[in-house]
Amino acid sequence: MESSKVYDVVIVGAGTGGCSTALFTAKNGLKVCIVDVKKEEDIGRKVCGDAIGRHHFDNLSLPYPWNAIINEVKGMRIYSPSRSTVFEIVGEGVSGFMLKRYEFGQILLKEALRRGVELYDSTRVLKPIIDGRRVVGVTAKHMDGSIEFRGRVIVDASGATAVLRRCLPEGFLPERDVKPEDIQATYREIRLIEGEYYDYNYGEIYLSRVYAPGGYAWLFPRSDGTANIGVGVQCGRGYPNPKMLFYKFLYTVKGVSEDIINSGGGLVPTRRPLSSLVADGLILVGDSACQVNPIHGGGIGPSMYAGRLAAEAILEAYDRGSMTARDLWMYNVRYMRSYGAKQASLDVLRMFLQSLSDEDIDYGMSVRLLSEEDILKASMYGRVEAGFLEKLKRFAKGLGRIELLRKFRRAVKIMHEVRKLYEEYPVDVDGFREWLYKSKRIFIEVTVKTFINA
Ligand SMILES: Cc1cc2nc3c(=O)[nH]c(=O)nc-3n(C[C@H](O)[C@H](O)[C@H](O)COP(=O)(O)OP(=O)(O)OC[C@H]3O[C@@H](n4cnc5c(N)ncnc54)[C@H](O)[C@@H]3O)c2cc1C
């Protein structure tokens, strides 16, 4: 049986990105629906590290979701590859919460439904419906048959699978696919832990090319006696699969029980945002738009922030009566000039870090090439100041690490350039071609040559 539904806004995906877009859009009276492949009672079940910074709620003026919080977290401990140096990072930007991820997802969903959003659960979206140069709907499959959803604007919030983005015809968006090197393959388990070894005020991050090449291993202890433990590995480089590396890593930490409470894997895009997040009739939000922090892989907060910005742009375009890329462009401008600029700058730092050996990282951490304070600033603002490098030059010379310093200084310079570029994202679509050219030049010619092929 085939049926057709018509809405103002059709959102594909009821994750944190989709639900946030829905609830910020629906409160203004638009007819909005969310379509998700999961059953309603499974929405919110997501393999995740479950950590979120407090500032994400503050920035959106949202109350802390106490019913979905296991415990508060003061900061992070970062272990160097040899574990001889441990950074304790505390402060705004790293303090936050360990979430009950399922409950949190359900809270967001229920809030959207309370505001009048309609949910089509157990419904798999297959592809976009294109009319000329415009996305006008999606085709989907439900156990009762095929359904077509038509909308004035369609939101791809389908996570890393990006079901709509990846099915667009050539030329709709500057990037349709994401390079494997810009994706992390992850595996994580929830296990009981022995409390005396761990302090749930701190998440633990382990840098190591042995257990997590191009990513990191984490162990986030929680006040309920469990820990969220996982590894993220850069794709596209022939590294072993994350589940295998996870078990290797597990041998190196103490006090973790044999019993697995929950396990699973997933993909996380860890790069700068896609160059444009809009096309005619289409908006991308969350992982489908690559809005994850490239350094730590946190994407819950950014997807909620993006959801609000997307909703604002949709409401403004709705009032004007048109949903072309030009009408939706302010979403690009607001996102790129704020979180996008930080993300793009951190993407350069990510590539620099991925190009280092474990010995380089051990050395860099031991001499505070990047200190705890620098990391805090980088994580909060996406900025690293180069001035302190001068002080370190003499240490580095003596130890034959001048090449590492040179590379780092170059990375810091490119981070500044990239940040500026994103802060000057064109205010309308007419300036985009030139901006895109500059962006490609920096990322392909400079960054790749500097870090990947260096
Ligand atoms: C192992 C791991 C650990 C992580 N740790 C953290 C962390 O500690 N903190 C943090 O902030 N972030 C973390 N992240 C990232 C974070 O989970 C995501 O960035 C965030 O959930 C993005 O939300 P989203 O709404 O874009 O996508 P998702 O949450 O993935 O939601 C997408 C939704 O779309 C639905 N969907 C997909 N395809 C279809 C289709 N064809 N038809 C209909 N529905 C569809 C899915 O069912 C899902 O409900 C982690 C990710 C992983 C994999």
PDBQT file of the ligand as one rigid body, heavy atoms in Angstrom, charges set to zero:
ROOT
HETATM    1  C1  LIG A 501      31.090   5.098  20.111  1.00  0.00    +0.000 C 
HETATM    2  C2  LIG A 501      30.715   6.556  20.056  1.00  0.00    +0.000 A 
HETATM    3  C3  LIG A 501      31.011   7.349  21.149  1.00  0.00    +0.000 A 
HETATM    4  C4  LIG A 501      30.607   8.687  21.164  1.00  0.00    +0.000 A 
HETATM    5  N1  LIG A 501      30.808   9.437  22.284  1.00  0.00    +0.000 NA
HETATM    6  C5  LIG A 501      30.309  10.671  22.382  1.00  0.00    +0.000 A 
HETATM    7  C6  LIG A 501      30.342  11.389  23.609  1.00  0.00    +0.000 A 
HETATM    8  O1  LIG A 501      30.814  10.895  24.641  1.00  0.00    +0.000 OA
HETATM    9  N2  LIG A 501      29.835  12.641  23.628  1.00  0.00    +0.000 N 
HETATM   10  C7  LIG A 501      29.290  13.226  22.517  1.00  0.00    +0.000 A 
HETATM   11  O2  LIG A 501      28.847  14.377  22.599  1.00  0.00    +0.000 OA
HETATM   12  N3  LIG A 501      29.210  12.552  21.349  1.00  0.00    +0.000 NA
HETATM   13  C8  LIG A 501      29.686  11.300  21.249  1.00  0.00    +0.000 A 
HETATM   14  N4  LIG A 501      29.564  10.599  20.074  1.00  0.00    +0.000 N 
HETATM   15  C9  LIG A 501      28.972  11.260  18.903  1.00  0.00    +0.000 C 
HETATM   16  C10 LIG A 501      27.476  11.451  19.075  1.00  0.00    +0.000 C 
HETATM   17  O3  LIG A 501      26.877  10.254  19.489  1.00  0.00    +0.000 OA
HETATM   18  C11 LIG A 501      26.839  11.946  17.788  1.00  0.00    +0.000 C 
HETATM   19  O4  LIG A 501      27.612  12.987  17.265  1.00  0.00    +0.000 OA
HETATM   20  C12 LIG A 501      25.421  12.463  18.026  1.00  0.00    +0.000 C 
HETATM   21  O5  LIG A 501      24.622  11.468  18.529  1.00  0.00    +0.000 OA
HETATM   22  C13 LIG A 501      24.860  13.006  16.711  1.00  0.00    +0.000 C 
HETATM   23  O6  LIG A 501      23.510  12.950  16.667  1.00  0.00    +0.000 OA
HETATM   24  P1  LIG A 501      22.669  12.879  15.299  1.00  0.00    +0.000 P 
HETATM   25  O7  LIG A 501      21.310  13.279  15.688  1.00  0.00    +0.000 OA
HETATM   26  O8  LIG A 501      23.359  13.621  14.213  1.00  0.00    +0.000 OA
HETATM   27  O9  LIG A 501      22.744  11.358  14.850  1.00  0.00    +0.000 OA
HETATM   28  P2  LIG A 501      22.206  10.022  15.596  1.00  0.00    +0.000 P 
HETATM   29  O10 LIG A 501      22.166  10.199  17.068  1.00  0.00    +0.000 OA
HETATM   30  O11 LIG A 501      23.014   8.912  15.045  1.00  0.00    +0.000 OA
HETATM   31  O12 LIG A 501      20.704   9.906  15.099  1.00  0.00    +0.000 OA
HETATM   32  C14 LIG A 501      20.358   9.530  13.788  1.00  0.00    +0.000 C 
HETATM   33  C15 LIG A 501      18.940   8.956  13.789  1.00  0.00    +0.000 C 
HETATM   34  O13 LIG A 501      18.574   8.720  12.442  1.00  0.00    +0.000 OA
HETATM   35  C16 LIG A 501      17.942   7.473  12.356  1.00  0.00    +0.000 C 
HETATM   36  N5  LIG A 501      18.145   6.967  10.999  1.00  0.00    +0.000 N 
HETATM   37  C17 LIG A 501      19.308   6.624  10.401  1.00  0.00    +0.000 A 
HETATM   38  N6  LIG A 501      19.092   6.215   9.146  1.00  0.00    +0.000 NA
HETATM   39  C18 LIG A 501      17.752   6.286   8.936  1.00  0.00    +0.000 A 
HETATM   40  C19 LIG A 501      16.904   5.996   7.823  1.00  0.00    +0.000 A 
HETATM   41  N7  LIG A 501      17.383   5.525   6.669  1.00  0.00    +0.000 N 
HETATM   42  N8  LIG A 501      15.568   6.182   7.957  1.00  0.00    +0.000 NA
HETATM   43  C20 LIG A 501      15.053   6.654   9.129  1.00  0.00    +0.000 A 
HETATM   44  N9  LIG A 501      15.809   6.937  10.211  1.00  0.00    +0.000 NA
HETATM   45  C21 LIG A 501      17.145   6.775  10.106  1.00  0.00    +0.000 A 
HETATM   46  C22 LIG A 501      18.617   6.618  13.427  1.00  0.00    +0.000 C 
HETATM   47  O14 LIG A 501      17.785   5.545  13.827  1.00  0.00    +0.000 OA
HETATM   48  C23 LIG A 501      18.851   7.635  14.537  1.00  0.00    +0.000 C 
HETATM   49  O15 LIG A 501      17.770   7.669  15.443  1.00  0.00    +0.000 OA
HETATM   50  C24 LIG A 501      29.951   9.245  20.029  1.00  0.00    +0.000 A 
HETATM   51  C25 LIG A 501      29.662   8.433  18.918  1.00  0.00    +0.000 A 
HETATM   52  C26 LIG A 501      30.028   7.107  18.930  1.00  0.00    +0.000 A 
HETATM   53  C27 LIG A 501      29.672   6.226  17.752  1.00  0.00    +0.000 C 
ENDROOT
TORSDOF 0
